[in-house]
Amino acid sequence: MRAFRAVFLREIQEHRLVFLIGGFLALIPLLAPLLVPTSHSARDVREVTAMALSLAYALTLSIGLGMTGIASELGSDRHGFFFARPVGAGSLLGGKLAAAFVLVAGGSLLAVAPAATQLAEIASGWHGSTGTRGLGVAFVAASAMGAILLVLGCAHFLSLAVRARDAWLAVDLTWLATLAALGFWSYAQLEAIFASPLWIGIFLAPFIFLLMPAVVVAWLLQVARGRTDLSRSHRWMSTALGCMALAIGGWLAISAYRAARPEPTDLFALDRVQAGSGEWLFLKGMTGSSLIETCII
């Protein structure tokens, strides 16, 4: 725990200007109504500007911290400083990730401060009990943390691959292209059965959430096994992340295929069973993923 705390505090100290910049960005929405003539109210302009700046700042910070963290230290041979001391891989990665979360969340929250009133009104306006609203806020917070983690991990992996400059990059491109093909094919299958993009997003959400622990595990293996060797670190993270991402992508493709081509055995609730004049039945019911209508002859 002492090593985790030391790494965490070192990262916060090195990037403390993030909070100062976030506070400066919070001043821009206050001036926006004066600088941008519009028919909307000054409050709307301030709040929209604050939320846009906050999202842009969070994305920029996540990419920047991911690309200039461990990968940058490996490229400049500064990573050995941690392994020369009694710092384990878990403490090293945990401290850096925890600091990155605090930096991104703290900086973006400072930037969105002018829109705090509207955000509170949106949260209080959600339907349901206090507990339900609390769960909604917790889900949004967890989704935001997951998005930060994915952007951090992707930026780190990209920086690691570029800095390594080895032949393993061909392996990266191969599994990334395969994963992209699985994703596009699955989306096309889902687009044919779901009328709304919202339902497609709900279907995809569990698979996206599964990528989060995959990124952490691959990152941890890279730190623990790759240590101070840049090429070895690249190979470890690429192999671990590629295998897990392809397994998730394959599961998504199979699930999308099954959702688009339901079988009678997939039904767990029937709304209607209708016999025709011939040798067929009309069944309408629920499967695990969608409402289907099918004819069985």
LINKA-V866786 format. One record per pair of residues at least 4 apart in sequence whose ideal C-beta (glycine too) atoms are under 6 Angstrom apart, sorted by sequence separation. I is the first residue (numbers start at 1). GAP is how many residues later the second one is. If there is no record, write none. Layout:
I/GAP ; I/GAP
//
This chain:
31/4 ; 32/4 ; 40/4 ; 53/4 ; 60/4 ; 61/4 ; 64/4 ; 65/4 ; 68/4 ; 80/4 ; 87/4 ; 90/4 ; 91/4 ; 94/4 ; 101/4 ; 102/4 ; 103/4 ; 105/4 ; 115/4 ; 121/4 ; 128/4 ; 172/4 ; 190/4 ; 204/4 ; 221/4 ; 222/4 ; 234/4 ; 237/4 ; 238/4 ; 241/4 ; 262/4 ; 276/4 ; 40/5 ; 73/5 ; 74/5 ; 82/5 ; 87/5 ; 128/5 ; 194/5 ; 286/5 ; 287/5 ; 73/6 ; 194/6 ; 226/6 ; 275/6 ; 38/7 ; 126/7 ; 226/7 ; 161/8 ; 274/8 ; 33/9 ; 284/9 ; 82/10 ; 126/10 ; 190/10 ; 226/10 ; 273/10 ; 161/11 ; 222/11 ; 225/11 ; 283/11 ; 33/12 ; 272/12 ; 32/13 ; 190/13 ; 271/13 ; 282/13 ; 123/14 ; 222/14 ; 271/14 ; 221/15 ; 222/15 ; 270/15 ; 280/15 ; 281/15 ; 269/16 ; 29/17 ; 32/17 ; 269/17 ; 280/17 ; 267/18 ; 218/19 ; 221/19 ; 29/20 ; 29/21 ; 266/21 ; 218/22 ; 218/23 ; 262/25 ; 69/27 ; 25/28 ; 214/30 ; 259/30 ; 262/30 ; 259/31 ; 25/32 ; 264/32 ; 65/35 ; 210/38 ; 207/41 ; 62/42 ; 61/43 ; 104/44 ; 207/45 ; 58/46 ; 61/46 ; 57/50 ; 58/50 ; 57/51 ; 100/52 ; 54/54 ; 57/54 ; 54/57 ; 53/58 ; 54/58 ; 51/61 ; 50/62 ; 153/62 ; 149/63 ; 50/64 ; 51/64 ; 50/65 ; 166/65 ; 146/66 ; 164/66 ; 168/66 ; 172/66 ; 179/66 ; 186/66 ; 190/66 ; 164/67 ; 168/67 ; 175/67 ; 182/67 ; 186/67 ; 189/67 ; 193/67 ; 46/68 ; 47/68 ; 192/68 ; 164/70 ; 168/70 ; 179/70 ; 186/70 ; 47/71 ; 175/71 ; 182/71 ; 189/71 ; 160/74 ; 3/84 ; 26/84 ; 7/85 ; 11/85 ; 18/85 ; 22/85 ; 26/85 ; 29/85 ; 71/85 ; 25/86 ; 62/86 ; 66/86 ; 4/87 ; 8/87 ; 12/87 ; 19/87 ; 23/87 ; 26/87 ; 3/88 ; 7/88 ; 11/88 ; 15/88 ; 22/88 ; 67/88 ; 71/88 ; 75/88 ; 18/89 ; 22/89 ; 62/89 ; 66/89 ; 71/89 ; 4/90 ; 8/90 ; 62/90 ; 66/90 ; 4/91 ; 8/91 ; 63/92 ; 67/92 ; 71/92 ; 193/97 ; 93/126 ; 93/127 ; 93/130 ; 92/131 ; 89/134 ; 89/135 ; 80/148 ; 79/149 ; 74/156 ; 74/159
//
